[in-house]
Amino acid sequence: MLEFVDGNTAVLRAAIDAGCSFFAGYPITPATSILLEAVREMPARGGVVIQGEDEIASIGMCLAASMAGRKAMTATSGPGMSLFSETIGLAVMGEVPLVIVDVQRMGPATGGATTSADGDVQFARWCAPGGYPMPVLAPTDVRSAYIFTRRAFDIAERLRTPVLVLSSKEVAMTRQTVDLDAARDSLPAPTERRVYRGAGPFVPYRVEQPEDVPEFSAVGGDHVVRFTTSIHDERGEITGDPAKIARKLTHLERTVRSDDGLALTMADIQPGAETLVVAYGVAAVSARDAVDELRAAGGRASLLVVESLWPVPETQIRDAARGHRRVVVPEHNFGQYAREVERVLRDARDVAVVSLPRIDGGMLSPAALRAAIESGPEARR
């Protein structure tokens, strides 16, 4: 069924369809309507919605609900992400499935509350102490806001990790005509976390290999579950043993990095093109239009849309760049992801990475992107 909805509505609809039954959040522009939609929609479906006294309390309640066995989600914007930081680290350490939606706005600090930007890209990767990876997905429009929120829940449940949906004011508040039912039907059934059903004693963080995911038992359920923010062994007991510490921290790193299903991209490679555009978020919409317009005029260009920003889909970026002379990276920040593309392509000496930033709150237009493409090799067509 076709509906005229915005990205925040799609996020909440996806959460419900994924089985989310707990939401806690604090009002903040431009994420507030996710909380309001949750208040309207979730209680009638057996869910619990709480407006916390602040962001710290809200994400803390989400962690508790998740460890009690519920699928949980919270939503905020840049200032709230700063307050989430310590608790995100706790979720990583405790291996807590959780979906966090960051509807970006212009920063720093309070910044422009109603002005769009993609300034949280690097913060999304490095927001928690220790630098351990957290999957980050970047929707480009209303339909992908639904799909990536669904996928975020699947990843969180499968890997027992917090997952960030890095939206933006433009995705959140732009209305589009979409068929969310068709988007739902295109996806597999929601993933459920693997619950311990053994007969022996429950060891809450036991894994055979570092990349394995421990089985889950709800706090307050049938087993004793130790949960701590400190470094701990497989029983959840605080440890100073170097071997146990290395095993735990290696596990936290490899669980995410070794999962091939986290590398999400869409490639449209045109034979003979010498410029590749690597884009994400709303900039990818303008990039698509620019590439289509250029091709219609007889030019050549390729496009790679990066849907999972972190961990960086390095293999896909290298494969897409092969045979091109320039890589243009449009962003609504000072070029935060262009630095990652440069790092990934550092051994490709014949490929130049060109950052195309816009930081004043306006949107990069297809015309600006086309001009950037045509200033390179494609001008000689």
N, C-alpha and C positions, 0 to 999 in steps of 0.2 A: 504494500500500500504506500503510495506516494504521500509524503508529509513535508511541510515547510517548517524546518526546525533548525536550531543553532547547534554549535559544537558542544556546548555544555549539556544540553538536553541529550545529545547522542552519547556523551560519556556516561551519564547517569543511567540511561536505558541499557547500555552495554554492561554496566556493573550489575544491574538487576538480572539481566539475562545470563550473566556469568555465575550467578548464585550469591552475589554479595548480600549479606544480611546485617551488616553493621557499618554505619557511617558516622564519623564525628568530625566536626570542622568548626571554623570560626569565620565569620563573614569578612571577605576581603575582595575588592574589585581586582580583576574581572572574573573571579572564581565563585562569587557568592551564589549565583543561580544554580550551581551544582548542589549546594547545601539546601537551597529552597526546593529544588526538584526532589531531593531525597526526602525532605520533610513531607512533601505531598504524596510521594509514590511508595516509599518503602514500608511504612507501618502497615498499610493495607495488605502487604504481602508477607507479613510476619517479621519484617526487619526492624532494627532499632536505629534511631537517628538521634544524635545528641549534638546540640550546639555547646561546645566547650567554652570555658571562660577565657581561653586563649589558644593559640596554636600548639603550645607545648602540651597542655592538658589533652587537647584533641587527638594528637598523634599518639600520646601515651595510652589513651583509652582504646585506640585502634590496635595497638600492640597487644594489649590485654585481651581484647575480644578475639584476635587472631589466635593467640596461644590457648584460648579456651575452645577453639575449634571453629570459629566463624570465619567466613571470608570478609575482609574488612577493606575499607577505602577511606581516604581523606583527600581534601583538595585545598589548594592555597595559591598564592602568588609569591613573587620574589621575597618580600619581607618575611612572609611566613615560612618560606624554605629556610631562611637563616635560623629561625627559631626551631625548625624541625631537625636541624643538623645533628645535635647530640643524640636524639632518639633514633634517627636513621642509623647511626653507628651502632646503637643497641640492637636494632633489628638485624643488622648484618651479623653482629657477634652472636645473637641468639637464634639466627636462622629462622626469622619470622616472615611468613608470607604476608605481603602487604602491598597494596597499590596506592601510589601517591600521584596526584594530578597537580602539576605546576602550570597554572595559566599565566604565562609570562607577561610582564608589563615593563615599561621603561624604568630603569634604575639609574644610579644606585639609590639606596635607602628608599624613601617613599616614592621618589622619582615622579613619573607621570602615571597616575593610577588608571587613567583611561586612554593611555597611549601605548601602542604596540611596540614590541621589540623582541629580540631573541637573545637577550643578554645573559641568560642563566645556563648557557650551553656547557661551559667549562665548570661552573659551580655544580651542575648536576652530576658531573663525574667525580669531583673532588670534595663534595660537601661534608663527608664524614671523616673523622680521624683515621689514619692508617692507609687511606688510598685504595681500599678494597673495592673491586668493581661492582657496580649496580646496573642492571639493564635499564636503558633509557630509550623510549620509543617516541618518535616525533610525527604526529599527524599533520597532514597538509590541508585537510578540509573536513566537512561534517561527516562524510561517510568513513573516512579513515580514522576520525576521532572515535567512532563506534568500534571499528575493527581493532584498532590498536589498544583500546581499553579492554576489550575481550581478550586479546592476546596477552596483555599485561597480567590479567588474572591467571591465565593458563601458565605463564612463565613463573609467576610468584608461587603458585601451588606446586608446580613440578619441581622447582629448584629450591623451594623454601628460602626465598629472598625477597627483600623489598624491590619493587619495580616502579620506575618513574615514567609517567606519561607527560612529556614536555610539550604542552599545548601553548597557545598564545592568545592574546586578546582578539586577534582577527579570526582565528579558528573558533574561539569560544562564542563570539557574539555575532558572527555572520550567519544569516539564515540561508539555507539552500533547500531545494526540492530534492529529497532523497527517499529511497525505499529501504528503511532500516530493517524491515522484515526480511527482505531479500539478502541484505548484508548478514543478518543473523543466520539465515539458512545456508549461506555459503561457507560457514565456519563449522568445524567439528564440534561435538558436544563438549561442554566445559570440562576442563581438567580438574580432578579432585586430588588432594594431597594423599600421599601413601601413608596409611594408618597402620601402626604396629598391631599385629594380631597373633603374636607368638605366645607360647605358653611359659617361656622362661622369664627371668627378670628383665625389665625394660631398661635399656641403656640409651639415654635420650640423644646422644650425638655419635653413636657408633656407625662407622662406615668401613667398608673393606678397602676401597681405593679412595684417594684424595678427591676425585671428581664425583664420587657417589653422593647421594642425598640421604640423610638419615630419616628413618621412619618417624612418624609423628604420633604422639599421644597427648591429648588435651590436658592442660593444667586443670586440676580439680576433678579429673576423671578416674580411670582405673589404676593409674600408676603414679608413683612418685616422679615428678619432673622437676629437676633443678634448673633454675634460670638465673643467669647472672650477667652483668655487663662486663665482668672481668674475664681475662683469659682463663680458659678452663679445659679440662680433659673431656673424654667421651662420656663421662658420667655427669658432667656439669659441675664438677668440683674444681675450685680455683687451684691453679698449679703454677709452680716455678720451674718445672722440669723442662729443660731446653728441647728435648726430643718431643715431648707432648705439645709444647708450644708450637714448634715447627710443623708438626702434623696438623694441628688445628688451623693455623693460619694458611698453610699450603692448601688445605681443603677449602677454605673460604675463597681463595683466589681461583682455584681450578674448577670449582663447581660452576662458576659463571663462564670463565674463559674457555672452557673445553666444550661448551654446548654450541654445536654448529647451528642449531635452530634459531639462535639469536641474531644471526647476520641477515637482516632484512633489507633488500634493495630492489629497485626496479630499473632495469637498464634498457635504453633504446639507443643502440649503437648504429650509426649510419656509415656504411662502407665509404671510405675515401675522405671522411671528415677529419679535419686536423684539430678541431676544438671540441673538447668535452666539457659540458656544464655539470658540475656536481652540486646538487641543491637538496635542501630539506625544509620542512615546515612550509609556511605560506610562500616563501621565495620559490619553492618548487613549482607552484602554480604559474607564476610569472615565467619561470624558466621553460615550462612546457609550452606556453603560448609563444614565447620568443623563438624557440626551436621550430615550432610548426610554421610560424610566419616566415622564418628564414628559408625553410625548405620550400615553401610555396612560391617564394621568389627566386628559386633556383640555387640557393646556397646549400651548404652542408654543415651539420652540427650534430653532435651526439649528446645524450642526456643520461645521467645517473641520479636517481632520486634515492637518497639515503634515508631509510625509514627507521633503522635502529642506530642511533648515534653512538651509543656505548654498549658493550665493547665495540670499538671501531671495526667495521667490516672490511678489514685490510685486503683480503684476497679479492673481494669484489671490486674495490677501488683500483687495485693494480690491474686486474683483468680489463676493466673498462677503459683505463688510461692507455693501455697498450695500443700503439699505432697512432696516437694523437701527439700533437706538438705542444698544445696548451690545454690547461685545465682551469676553467673559470669557476670560482666559488662565490655565489651571491649570498649575502647574509645581512640580517638586520642587527648587526653588531659590528665591532671593529675587526672582524675576521677571525673569530675564535675557532671555527672548524677548519678554516683554510690552513691553520697551523698543523692540524692533524693530517690533512691531505698532503701537505708538504713533507711531513715526517714519513708518511706511508710511501711516498714517491721519491724519497731522498736518493735512492740508487738509480732512478730513471733520469739520467743526466740530460737527456734530450727533451724532457717534458718541463715546461715552465708552468708554475702554479700562479694564477692571478686572482687576488682577492678583490671582490666587488662589494664593499660594505655600504650600508646606509644606516645612520644612527639618529636621525632627527624625528623619528616617529612615523614618517611616511613609508609607503610601500615601494619596494623596487618594482619598476614597471617593466613590461615586456620590451618596451622601446629601449630602456637603459641596458637591459641584458643583450638585446640584439646588437646594440652599438658596441658593447664590449666584445661580442663574438666577432663582429665584422671588422674590428680594429686589428684582428690577428690574421692568420693565414687565409681565413674564409673570404677576406676582401679580394683575393685573387681567384675568382671563380670564372 
